[in-house]
Amino acid sequence: MEETTQFHIINNPINDGSRNAGNAIIISDLFYKHIAKTHTIPGRYIYIKLIFKNKYQINLFGFYLPTNSTTNRQNIYNTITDTYKQHFCNKINTHMYNFVLGDFNDNDVFFNEDQLIPIRKDQKTVPFYRKKFFELLRNQQYCDVQKKLLKHPPNTFKNSHGEFRLDYIYANNLILNCINNTDIITDYCYASDHDMVVMHILTNDLFRPNIDRTRSHDTEQPTNKKRTLNDHYFIKDNETWSKYHNKVNHKLNEPRYNQIFKDTINTHTINTQAETLHQTLIKIAKDTFKIKKFKPQDRNEEPLLIRQLSNAKKKIGTLIHHFKFFVKLHILPTDPHNTNTLPPDLDKFYCKDKFWTERAVTKLTTLSKKFNFTYSWPNILNDQNHDDIKLQLTNLHESINKEYARVTNKHNLHNINKYIERRQQDFNNNQTRMLNSILERKPQKITIDRLITTTDTDEIQLITNEEEIDTLTINHFQNIGSSSHVSTNFTTMDKLPTFWQHIYKTKPKPQILKDQLIAPITSSELQMTIQSLPNNKAPGPTGITYEFWKHFPKRHHTILLTLFNNILQTGHIPSAWKSALLYPIPKPEFWNYQLEKTRPIILLESLRKIFVKIITDRLNKFLHTTNALQPNNQAGIAGSSTAEIILTIQTCIDINLAQNRKFYIMVQDLSKAYDRINLDLLTKAMDRLDLPNIFQTMIINLFKGHKNRIIIGDHLTNSFDLTTGIIQGEVISPILWVLYYDPLFEAINNTTIGGIDLQAEYPKDIYDSDLTENSHKLQLNCKLQGYLDDTTWLNNSLHHLEEHLRIADEFYNFSNIKINKSKCHLLTNDKALVKESTTNIQFGSTNIIVDVVGKNDNLRILGAHFNAFNNHNKLYHKIINTTNHMTYMIKKKKITEDMIIYVINKVILPRLEYMTQHIIVPTHINNRINIILRSAFKSVANLPKNFYTAAIHTPIAPNIIDFHDLQIRAKLANFYAASFNPITSDCIKILLLLSQTNFWYPRSPINIIQTFPKPLTKFNNIERFIHLL
C-alpha cells in the first residue's frame, strides 16, 4: 500500500510484466480506519470490507474482467467469481451496503423486458462467461446505478471503432435511495483511456435508518418576507359546516353587500367584489373551524421505549466493535501466516486511552443496571479478563436485543391492527386511500432542500443554501417554456407566413351560438357546477376549498352570479384570482435533485376554477355543436375520447395487412406544450373559429399578469410572473391547446397527397364483374391523429410522410412548439426497415434518425400497444404480468372479500380492458387471467382451491366479473359507440364491407363467421369480435 496525503491507495497490478494494467481502490483516511478485511486477485479483483457502528457494513467489490482477446479468460473469470461468491453474503441484512464496480469490458449490457437475458445495446452477443456474470448480479438483486438514475448513461471508452460503455457501478437496493447523483468525469486527472464513473452518496444519514430527512421546522424564517404557507382548516363535521353556513348567510344579509355586489363594468369594483368574497369567507372560517398551521409532520412514530432500546443497542454494539479490534491489535499475538490480518495503520485508531475509559465503564455500568444485568465491569483490560468481558458484553447485547424485538413486535402488531381497521373504514368512506394502501401506491413527493446544477463551465454544483434554492427554482419554473428565438407578435394577419394566412381566416359561425357563449350565467349552471365539484382537493393561496362553496347559502348565489357576469361582460379577471401556488413533483424517473426532472402541480383559487369550468363547458358545447374543429383533433370535446384514435390506427393496420400494402405510422414527442403557447397566436386561433371578441379577451386575461409562488418544504418563495404560455392546471387549458393546434390539422387534411387510404367497395349487381363502373365505394383517408399533445402520423409512403412533416415543421417554428425530433418512433410493416431497426427521415429542415419498432415489439400510443404485424404476444404477456403483479400485492394484505372484489372489478379489470380495447384477447389468455384473479380471491377469502368457479362469478351475489364476459360487453359497447360516432362510423362500415366481400354472406355475418372453429389469421377485428360472441 502506498500512502498519499489524506488518502490510502490499495493497488492491485497484474504481475505478468507484460503491461501496466490492473485495478486499485483509493480510500480516504476517514473510511480507512473502518477496514476489517481485504482480499485481492492480482490485477483482477479487490474486496474490501468496512465495518461501522451498529453492525453497518460496506462491501466494495472491484472487478477488471478479461477482454475477448485475453488468454485463459474462462479460467480467470471462474477464479474471480468463485472468490466473489465466498465474500458475498446471501443473508438479508438491512445494514449492509454492497457495491460492485469496475471495467466489465462489455458494451452497455442490460436485461430484456422479462429480466431473463442480458443483452447489449448494439445487439451484439454477450460472451457466455460475461453473461453469467451479469446474471449473477441480477440474481443478487444489484442495480446498475447509471441505468437507474439516467435515461441514457454516457459512454466511458472511445477508440477508432466507436464509443462504448464498459465501466459500471452496481449497488444493492438498500443504498439506492441514498445515491444523490451519478455522472462521468472526462477531465483526465489520471493516466487512463477510460472516463471515470462517479456517484455521490448522501452519507450524513447513511447509518441512521429512521432519520427524518425533511427540513427542520425549527429553522426561523426571515420576518421581512411572507414565506409561510396559508392556514389549513380542520374539517369539520356536519354540525360545524352548518354553523359555517349560518354565519355566511347572516353576514351576507348585511346591507353593505348589496351595495358592493351590483352590475358594473368598472374593473376596480370587480376586483373589490372578488376580494370581499375571499376575505368574508376566510374570516368566518377562522371563527368557525379549528386552524392548523402548516408545518412538517414528525414522521417518527416509534414510542420512547423503542428509541431508548435502540440507542442502548447502538452503544453496546459500538463497545463490542471497539473491543474486538482492541483485543486483536493490542492483546492477541499477531499470526505472521494470517493472510487476513488488518493493516498496521489501524493501530492508532484503537489505542487504549480512546476506548476503555473510566467514563465508558461508568456508562456501561448504568446501562447494565437498567436491564438488571449484574456484572462488575473492570477498569483495566488485559489478557486475563478480556475473554470474560467479551462474553458479558455479548450476553448484555443479546438481552437488549430480545427486549427490543419484543417491544418492537408489539408495536408493529398494534400498527398493523390499526391500519387494518382504518382500511375497513376507508372501504365505505375513502376508497382512494384504501386502494393506495392495498396496491402500495404512494403519492409522488420530493423535498427541495438541495439542488444539483451545472455551471457554464460544465462544473457540477450542489446547492444547499435556502435563498439560492429559491432563486434557482423560481428561475426554472418562470422560464420553463422560454425559447431561444424571439417570439413574434401576431397582431395582424400579415405577420403569419403566407401559406398559413388562409388557414387562420375566420370561419363564420351562427350568431345565436356565439351569443350563448357570453350570455349571463344562470343559477342552474352555477348550481350544477358546484354540485359536480370533488371533495378533499388542495386549495389555492387563500385556503378556500371547494367545500366552502358547496356549503355556501344558495339564496346568496346571486352574489356569485353578479361577480361572474360582470367578468363575462367586461373580460376582466379579478386581481385576487391572478395568484397561484406551484407544488413540484418528480417525473416518473428519479429526479436526482435536478429541477429539469420535475413538473409542477398548480393550485388555483377555487372560485376562479368554478367560473372557468362554467365557461369551459360552454366552449365545449359550442365547438361540438358547430363542428369547428377538425375531426381528427377532438380531444376534450364532448363525445370524443382516445377510443376513436385507437380504433382508427388499428383499422389502418388491419386493412393494410389484409391488402398486403405498406404503411408507416410515426409518433412524435412535444415538449412543454402548454408553457410555449404564444398568446397572440392563440387569439388568432380563437378568431379563426369566430369566438366573440369579449370572450377572447377574457381567455387571454386569465393568463396575463398572473403570478405564482412555489411551495418548497415548509415555506413559499417570493412571487414571480407567468411570462409565457398558459397554465397547465387550468381546466380550460386542454381545449385552448386543441384550438391552438387545430390549424396544423386543417393544413394536413387539405393536402391531396399521402395518408393511409381505407377503401371498400361492393357490386351493385353480383352478376356484373365490372366493379369499376357498377359498385358502391366507401373511402377514408387518414393522415394525422391527435389527442392533446400526442400526435400520430399515418402514411403509405415515406416520401409523402416527409412532405407532411415539412408543413408541420413550419407550423412548429412560428407557433413556438418544440418537438423532440430525436424521440420519434416509426411503426411499419416494411420488412426492410424493420430489419434495419432505424431509418433516416427528413423532418422539415432536419434529417433525423428514427427508431423502427421491431417485428415482435409494440409501439405504445395513448396507452394502447400496437404491433405492425398484429403479433400481440408481448401484449398478452404484459396483461398477464400486470394481473400477477397486482394480485401479488393483494394476497399479502389482510382485507375482506368485499375489498378484493372492489379492487378486481374497479381497478384491475378496467385497466386490462383499456389495454386490450383494440384487440380480441384469445380464450386461453382469458382463462389464464381468470385463474389468477380467482386464485387471489380464494386466498383472501380462505376458500379451498377446488371451490366452485361458477359461485365466484355468479351475478346473484357480489362477485368477480369474468374477464371473458367483460370483454364481450366492452367490445359490444365499443362497437355500438363507434358505429354511431361520426368520427369512426366509416371505419366500422369499411370493415364490415370488406368482411362481406371476403365471405360473400347475404345476410347477418354472425352465422357464417361463427361456423369457424377458431378465428382465422386473416380475420379483422370486427370478424374476431363476431367470433367471440
C-alpha positions, 0 to 999 in steps of 0.5 A: 500500500502506498500512502498519499496525503489524506488518502490510502491507495490499495493497488492491485497490478497484474504481475505478468510484466507484460503491461501496466494494467490492473485495478486499485481502490483509493480510500480516504483516511476517514473510511480507512480506519473502518477496514476489517478485511481485504482480499485481492486477485492480482490485477483482477479483483479487490474486496474490501470490507468496512465495518461501522457502528451498529453492525453497518457494513460496506462491501466494495467489490472491484472487478477488471474482467478479461477482454475477448482477446485475453488468454485463459479468460474462462479460467480467470473469470471462474477464479474471480467469481468463485472468490466473489461468491465466498465474500458475498453474503446471501443473508438479508441484512438491512445494514449492509451496503454492497457495491460492485464496480469496475471495467466489465469490458462489455458494451452497455449490457442490460436485461430484456423486458422479462429480466431473463437475458442480458443483452447489449445495446448494439445487439451484439452477443454477450460472451457466455462467461460475461453473461453469467456474470451479469446474471449473477448480479441480477440474481443478487438483486444489484442495480446498475446505478447509471441505468437507474438514475439516467435515461441514457448513461454516457459512454466511458471508452472511445477508440477508432471503432466507436464509443462504448460503455464498459465501466459500471457501478452496481449497488444493492437496493438498500443504498439506492435511495441514498445515491444523490447523483451519478455522472462521468468525469472526462477531465483526465486527472489520471493516466487512463483511456477510460472516463471515470464513473462517479456517484455521490452518496448522501452519507450524513444519514447513511447509518441512521435508518429512521432519520427524518430527512425533511427540513427542520421546522425549527429553522426561523424564517426571515420576518421581512418576507411572507414565506409561510404557507396559508392556514389549513382548516380542520374539517369539520363535521356536519354540525360545524359546516352548518354553523359555517353556513349560518354565519355566511348567510347572516353576514351576507344579509348585511346591507353593505353587500348589496351595495358592493355586489351590483352590475358594473363594468368598472374593473376596480369594483370587480376586483373589490367584489372578488376580494370581499368574497375571499376575505368574508369567507376566510374570516368566518372560517377562522371563527368557525373551524379549528386552524392548523398551521402548516408545518412538517409532520414528525414522521417518527412514530416509534414510542420512547421505549423503542428509541431508548432500546435502540440507542442502548443497542447502538452503544453496546454494539459500538463497545463490542466493535471497539473491543474486538479490534482492541483485543486483536491489535493490542492483546492477541499475538499477531499470526505472521501466516494470517493472510487476513490480518488488518493493516498496521495503520489501524493501530492508532485508531484503537489505542487504549486511552480512546476506548476503555475509559473510566467514563465508558465503564461508568456508562456501561455500568448504568446501562447494565443496571437498567436491564438488571444485568449484574456484572462488575465491569473492570477498569483495566483490560488485559489478557486475563479478563478480556475473554470474560468481558467479551462474553458479558458484553455479548450476553448484555447485547443479546438481552437488549436485543430480545427486549427490543424485538419484543417491544418492537413486535408489539408495536408493529402488531398494534400498527398493523391492527390499526391500519387494518381497521382504518382500511375497513373504514376507508372501504365505505368512506375513502376508497382512494386511500384504501386502494393506495394502501392495498396496491402500495401506491404512494403519492409522488413527493420530493423535498427541495432542500438541495439542488444539483446544477451545472455551471457554464463551465460544465462544473457540477454544483450542489446547492444547499443554501435556502435563498439560492434554492429559491432563486434557482427554482423560481428561475426554472419554473418562470422560464420553463417554456422560454425559447431561444428565438424571439417570439413574434407578435401576431397582431395582424394577419400579415405577420403569419407566413403566407401559406398559413394566412388562409388557414387562420381566416375566420370561419363564420359561425351562427350568431345565436351560438356565439351569443350563448357563449357570453350570455349571463350565467344562470343559477342552474349552471352555477348550481350544477357546477358546484354540485359536480365539484370533488371533495378533499382537493388542495386549495389555492393561496387563500385556503378556500376549498371547494367545500366552502362553496358547496356549503355556501347559502344558495339564496346568496348565489346571486352574489356569485352570479353578479361577480361572474357576469360582470367578468363575462361582460367586461373580460376582466379577471379579478386581481385576487384570482391572478395568484397561484401556488406551484407544488413540484413533483418528480417525473416518473424517473428519479429526479436526482435533485435536478429541477429539469426532472420535475413538473409542477402541480398548480393550485388555483383559487377555487372560485376562479376554477368554478367560473372557468369550468362554467365557461369551459363547458360552454366552449365545449358545447359550442365547438361540438355543436358547430363542428369547428374543429377538425375531426381528427383533433377532438380531444376534450370535446364532448363525445370524443375520447382516445377510443376513436384514435385507437380504433382508427390506427388499428383499422389502418393496420388491419386493412393494410395487412389484409391488402398486403400494402405498406404503411408507416405510422410515426409518433412524435414527442412535444415538449412543454406544450402548454408553457410555449403557447404564444398568446397572440397566436392563440387569439388568432386561433380563437378568431379563426373559429369566430369566438366573440371578441369579449370572450377572447379577451377574457381567455387571454386575461386569465393568463396575463399578469398572473403570478405564482409562488412555489411551495418548497418544504415548509415555506413559499418563495417570493412571487414571480410572473407567468411570462409565457404560455398558459397554465397547465392546471387550468381546466380550460387549458386542454381545449385552448391547446386543441384550438391552438393546434387545430390549424396544423390539422386543417393544413394536413387534411387539405393536402391531396397527397399521402395518408393511409387510404381505407377503401371498400367497395361492393357490386351493385349487381353480383352478376356484373364483374365490372366493379369499376363502373357498377359498385358502391365505394366507401373511402377514408383517408387518414393522415394525422391523429391527435389527442392533446399533445400526442400526435400520430402520423399515418402514411403509405409512403415515406416520401409523402410522410416527409412532405407532411412533416415539412408543413408541420415543421413550419407550423412548429417554428412560428407557433413556438412548439418544440418537438423532440425530433430525436424521440420519434418512433416509426411503426411499419410493416416494411420488412426492410426497415424493420430489419434495419431497426432505424431509418433516416427521415427528413423532418422539415429542415432536419434529417433525423434518425428514427427508431423502427419498432421491431417485428415482435415489439409494440409501439405504445400510443395513448396507452394502447400497444400496437404491433405492425404485424398484429403479433400481440404476444408481448401484449398478452404477456404484459396483461398477464404480468400486470394481473400477477403483479397486482394480485401479488400485492393483494394476497399479502394484505389482510382485507375482506372479500368485499375489498378484493372484489372492489379492487378486481372489478374497479381497478384491475379489470378496467385497466386490462380492458383499456389495454386490450380495447383494440384487440380480441384477447384469445380464450386461453389468455382469458382463462389464464387471467381468470385463474389468477384473479380467482386464485387471489380471491380464494386466498383472501377469502380462505376458500379451498382451491377446488371451490366452485368457479361458477359461485365466484362469478355468479351475478346473484351475489357480489362477485368477480366479473369474468374477464371473458364476459367483460370483454364481450360487453366492452367490445359490444359497447365499443362497437355500438359507440363507434358505429354511431360516432361520426368520427369512426362510423366509416371505419366500422362500415369499411370493415364490415364491407370488406368482411362481406366481400371476403365471405360473400354472406347475404345476410347477418355475418354472425352465422357464417363467421361463427361456423369457424372453429377458431378465428382465422389469421386473416380475420379483422377485428370486427370478424374476431369480435363476431367470433367471440360472441 
